[in-house]
Protein backbone atom coordinates (compact mmCIF):
# COMPACT_ATOMS: atom_id res chain seq x y z
CA UNK A 1 0.00 0.00 0.00
CA UNK A 2 1.32 3.45 -0.89
CA UNK A 3 2.46 5.42 2.15
CA UNK A 4 0.82 8.58 0.84
CA UNK A 5 -2.57 6.85 0.99
CA UNK A 6 -2.82 7.97 4.64
CA UNK A 7 -2.82 11.66 3.62
CA UNK A 8 -6.31 13.19 3.63
CA UNK A 9 -5.84 14.78 0.21
CA UNK A 10 -5.12 11.37 -1.32
CA UNK A 11 -7.07 9.01 0.93
CA UNK A 12 -9.57 6.45 -0.44
CA UNK A 13 -8.94 7.34 -4.08
CA UNK A 14 -8.34 4.68 -6.70
CA UNK A 15 -5.14 6.27 -7.92
CA UNK A 16 -1.75 4.62 -8.38
CA UNK A 17 0.43 6.66 -6.06
CA UNK A 18 3.50 4.42 -6.36
CA UNK A 19 4.78 6.19 -9.47
CA UNK A 20 4.54 9.55 -7.70
CA UNK A 21 6.14 8.27 -4.48
CA UNK A 22 9.07 6.99 -6.56
CA UNK A 23 9.93 10.59 -7.42
CA UNK A 24 9.71 11.85 -3.81
CA UNK A 25 12.20 11.93 -0.98
CA UNK A 26 11.52 11.01 2.64
CA UNK A 27 12.63 13.23 5.49
CA UNK A 28 12.76 12.41 9.18
CA UNK A 29 12.81 15.36 11.55
CA UNK A 30 13.40 16.11 15.21
CA UNK A 31 11.67 18.55 17.60
CA UNK A 32 12.54 22.22 16.88
CA UNK A 33 13.96 21.35 13.46
CA UNK A 34 13.07 23.91 10.77
CA UNK A 35 11.50 22.23 7.74
CA UNK A 36 11.02 25.40 5.66
CA UNK A 37 11.83 29.00 6.52
CA UNK A 38 10.77 32.49 5.51
CA UNK A 39 11.81 33.47 1.97
CA UNK A 40 13.06 29.94 1.26
CA UNK A 41 13.08 29.60 -2.56
CA UNK A 42 12.22 25.87 -2.44
CA UNK A 43 8.85 24.79 -3.90
CA UNK A 44 8.50 21.23 -2.55
CA UNK A 45 5.27 20.04 -0.94
CA UNK A 46 5.48 18.28 2.44
CA UNK A 47 3.07 15.48 3.34
CA UNK A 48 3.16 14.74 7.08
CA UNK A 49 3.28 10.99 7.66
CA UNK A 50 3.89 11.37 11.40
CA UNK A 51 4.66 14.11 13.89
CA UNK A 52 3.39 17.65 14.53
CA UNK A 53 4.63 20.97 13.13
CA UNK A 54 3.90 24.65 13.74
CA UNK A 55 3.36 27.24 11.00
CA UNK A 56 4.12 30.87 11.76
CA UNK A 57 4.71 34.20 10.05
CA UNK A 58 7.02 37.02 11.06
CA UNK A 59 6.26 40.72 10.72
CA UNK A 60 8.77 43.29 9.44
CA UNK A 61 9.38 44.24 13.08
CA UNK A 62 10.29 40.64 13.92
CA UNK A 63 7.09 39.70 15.76
CA UNK A 64 6.03 36.11 15.16
CA UNK A 65 2.38 35.12 14.76
CA UNK A 66 1.34 31.46 14.86
CA UNK A 67 -0.95 30.55 11.98
CA UNK A 68 -1.54 26.86 12.56
CA UNK A 69 -0.33 23.57 13.95
CA UNK A 70 -0.45 20.51 11.71
CA UNK A 71 -0.53 16.79 12.39
CA UNK A 72 -0.01 13.55 10.49
CA UNK A 73 -2.23 13.35 7.41
CA UNK A 74 -1.89 17.05 6.53
CA UNK A 75 0.29 18.86 4.02
CA UNK A 76 1.98 22.22 3.58
CA UNK A 77 3.91 24.02 0.86
CA UNK A 78 1.20 23.77 -1.78
CA UNK A 79 1.17 27.54 -2.40
CA UNK A 80 4.86 27.68 -3.33
CA UNK A 81 4.38 24.61 -5.51
CA UNK A 82 1.57 26.27 -7.43
CA UNK A 83 2.90 29.82 -7.86
CA UNK A 84 6.68 29.42 -7.42
CA UNK A 85 6.91 32.37 -5.01
CA UNK A 86 9.27 32.25 -2.01
CA UNK A 87 7.97 30.78 1.23
CA UNK A 88 5.82 33.17 3.23
CA UNK A 89 5.94 31.20 6.48
CA UNK A 90 8.23 29.19 8.74
CA UNK A 91 7.38 25.57 9.55
CA UNK A 92 9.11 24.09 12.60
CA UNK A 93 8.74 20.60 14.04
CA UNK A 94 7.10 20.24 17.45
CA UNK A 95 7.78 16.51 17.70
CA UNK A 96 9.80 13.82 16.01
CA UNK A 97 8.23 12.74 12.73
CA UNK A 98 8.56 11.99 9.05
CA UNK A 99 7.42 13.74 5.88
CA UNK A 100 7.21 12.83 2.23
CA UNK A 101 8.80 15.67 0.24
CA UNK A 102 7.30 15.94 -3.25
CA UNK A 103 8.85 18.20 -5.93
CA UNK A 104 6.47 20.85 -7.21
CA UNK A 105 6.53 19.40 -10.74
CA UNK A 106 5.37 16.03 -9.42
CA UNK A 107 2.72 17.64 -7.23
CA UNK A 108 1.32 19.65 -10.12
CA UNK A 109 1.21 16.55 -12.30
CA UNK A 110 -0.60 14.64 -9.53
CA UNK A 111 -3.18 17.40 -9.05
CA UNK A 112 -3.83 18.28 -12.69
CA UNK A 113 -4.09 14.64 -13.80
CA UNK A 114 -6.62 13.68 -11.11
CA UNK A 115 -9.78 15.75 -10.75
CA UNK A 116 -10.77 14.30 -7.31
CA UNK A 117 -7.43 15.46 -5.90
CA UNK A 118 -7.81 18.89 -7.51
CA UNK A 119 -11.28 19.26 -5.99
CA UNK A 120 -10.00 18.31 -2.54
CA UNK A 121 -7.10 20.72 -2.88
CA UNK A 122 -9.47 23.57 -3.86
CA UNK A 123 -11.64 22.79 -0.82
CA UNK A 124 -8.59 22.66 1.45
CA UNK A 125 -7.26 25.99 0.20
CA UNK A 126 -10.73 27.54 0.45
CA UNK A 127 -11.10 26.43 4.06
CA UNK A 128 -7.69 27.89 4.92
CA UNK A 129 -8.59 31.20 3.28
CA UNK A 130 -11.90 31.31 5.17
CA UNK A 131 -10.15 30.69 8.47
CA UNK A 132 -7.54 33.37 7.75
CA UNK A 133 -10.31 35.82 6.84
CA UNK A 134 -12.11 35.00 10.06
CA UNK A 135 -8.98 35.53 12.11
CA UNK A 136 -8.22 38.77 10.26
CA UNK A 137 -11.66 40.13 11.14
CA UNK A 138 -11.24 39.08 14.76
CA UNK A 139 -7.80 40.67 14.95
CA UNK A 140 -9.20 43.88 13.46
CA UNK A 141 -12.40 44.35 15.46
CA UNK A 142 -12.23 42.27 18.66
CA UNK A 143 -10.42 43.02 21.90
CA UNK A 144 -7.99 40.41 23.18
CA UNK A 145 -10.56 38.84 25.53
CA UNK A 146 -12.91 37.94 22.71
CA UNK A 147 -10.03 36.94 20.43
CA UNK A 148 -8.98 34.52 23.16
CA UNK A 149 -12.50 33.11 23.45
CA UNK A 150 -12.62 32.56 19.71
CA UNK A 151 -9.19 30.95 19.53
CA UNK A 152 -9.97 28.54 22.38
CA UNK A 153 -13.17 27.51 20.62
CA UNK A 154 -11.23 26.99 17.40
CA UNK A 155 -8.63 24.81 19.13
CA UNK A 156 -11.12 22.75 21.11
CA UNK A 157 -12.88 19.47 20.40
CA UNK A 158 -16.10 18.02 21.92
CA UNK A 159 -15.76 16.31 25.31
CA UNK A 160 -17.64 13.10 24.67
CA UNK A 161 -21.41 13.54 24.87
CA UNK A 162 -21.02 16.58 27.12
CA UNK A 163 -21.71 20.17 26.04
CA UNK A 164 -18.18 20.92 27.22
CA UNK A 165 -15.18 21.12 24.90
CA UNK A 166 -11.51 20.45 25.60
CA UNK A 167 -8.18 21.74 24.36
CA UNK A 168 -5.63 18.97 24.70
CA UNK A 169 -2.85 19.19 25.57
CA UNK A 170 -3.54 22.42 27.49
CA UNK A 171 -2.04 25.34 25.54
CA UNK A 172 0.89 27.33 26.85
CA UNK A 173 0.03 30.97 27.54
CA UNK A 174 2.84 32.32 25.36
CA UNK A 175 1.64 30.16 22.44
CA UNK A 176 -1.91 31.48 22.74
CA UNK A 177 -0.51 35.01 22.94
CA UNK A 178 1.37 34.45 19.66
CA UNK A 179 -1.82 33.14 18.05
CA UNK A 180 -3.98 36.14 18.95
CA UNK A 181 -1.41 38.94 18.95
CA UNK A 182 -0.91 39.92 22.59
CA UNK A 183 1.45 39.32 25.52
CA UNK A 184 1.65 36.18 27.65
CA UNK A 185 0.78 38.14 30.78
CA UNK A 186 -2.48 39.28 29.21
CA UNK A 187 -3.50 35.70 28.46
CA UNK A 188 -2.65 34.71 32.05
CA UNK A 189 -4.90 37.48 33.42
CA UNK A 190 -7.78 36.47 31.15
CA UNK A 191 -7.45 32.83 32.19
CA UNK A 192 -7.69 33.88 35.83
CA UNK A 193 -10.92 35.77 35.13
CA UNK A 194 -12.34 32.88 33.08
CA UNK A 195 -11.56 30.40 35.87
CA UNK A 196 -13.27 32.66 38.41
CA UNK A 197 -16.36 32.81 36.17
CA UNK A 198 -16.42 29.03 35.85
CA UNK A 199 -15.79 29.16 32.10
CA UNK A 200 -12.65 27.02 32.13
CA UNK A 201 -11.13 24.29 34.25
CA UNK A 202 -7.70 22.69 34.08
CA UNK A 203 -7.58 18.92 34.35
CA UNK A 204 -4.76 16.47 33.88
CA UNK A 205 -3.74 16.86 30.25
CA UNK A 206 -6.49 19.22 29.11
CA UNK A 207 -8.10 22.64 29.38
CA UNK A 208 -11.86 22.22 29.69
CA UNK A 209 -14.20 24.85 28.24
CA UNK A 210 -17.16 24.39 30.56
CA UNK A 211 -19.48 26.88 28.82
CA UNK A 212 -18.52 26.97 25.13
CA UNK A 213 -22.06 28.14 24.31
CA UNK A 214 -21.56 31.25 26.43
CA UNK A 215 -18.15 31.92 24.85
CA UNK A 216 -19.74 31.73 21.38
CA UNK A 217 -22.51 34.10 22.46
CA UNK A 218 -20.01 36.61 23.81
CA UNK A 219 -17.93 36.52 20.59
CA UNK A 220 -21.06 36.89 18.43
CA UNK A 221 -22.29 39.81 20.53
CA UNK A 222 -18.91 41.56 20.32
CA UNK A 223 -18.92 41.15 16.54
CA UNK A 224 -22.47 42.55 16.31
CA UNK A 225 -21.49 45.57 18.40
CA UNK A 226 -18.53 46.27 16.12
CA UNK A 227 -20.70 45.82 13.05
Secondary structure, DSSP 8 states (H G I E B T S, - for coil): --GGGGSGGGTT-----HHHHTT-EEEEE-TT-EEE-TT-----EEEEEES-EEEEEE-TTS-EEEEEEE-TT-EE-HHHHHH-----SEEEESS-EEEEEE-HHHHHHHHHT-HHHHHHHHHHHHHHHHHHHHHHHHHHHS-HHHHHHHHHHHH-EE-TTSS-EEESS---HHHHHHHHTS-HHHHHHHHHHHHHTTSEEEETTEEEETTHHHHHHHHHHHHHHH-
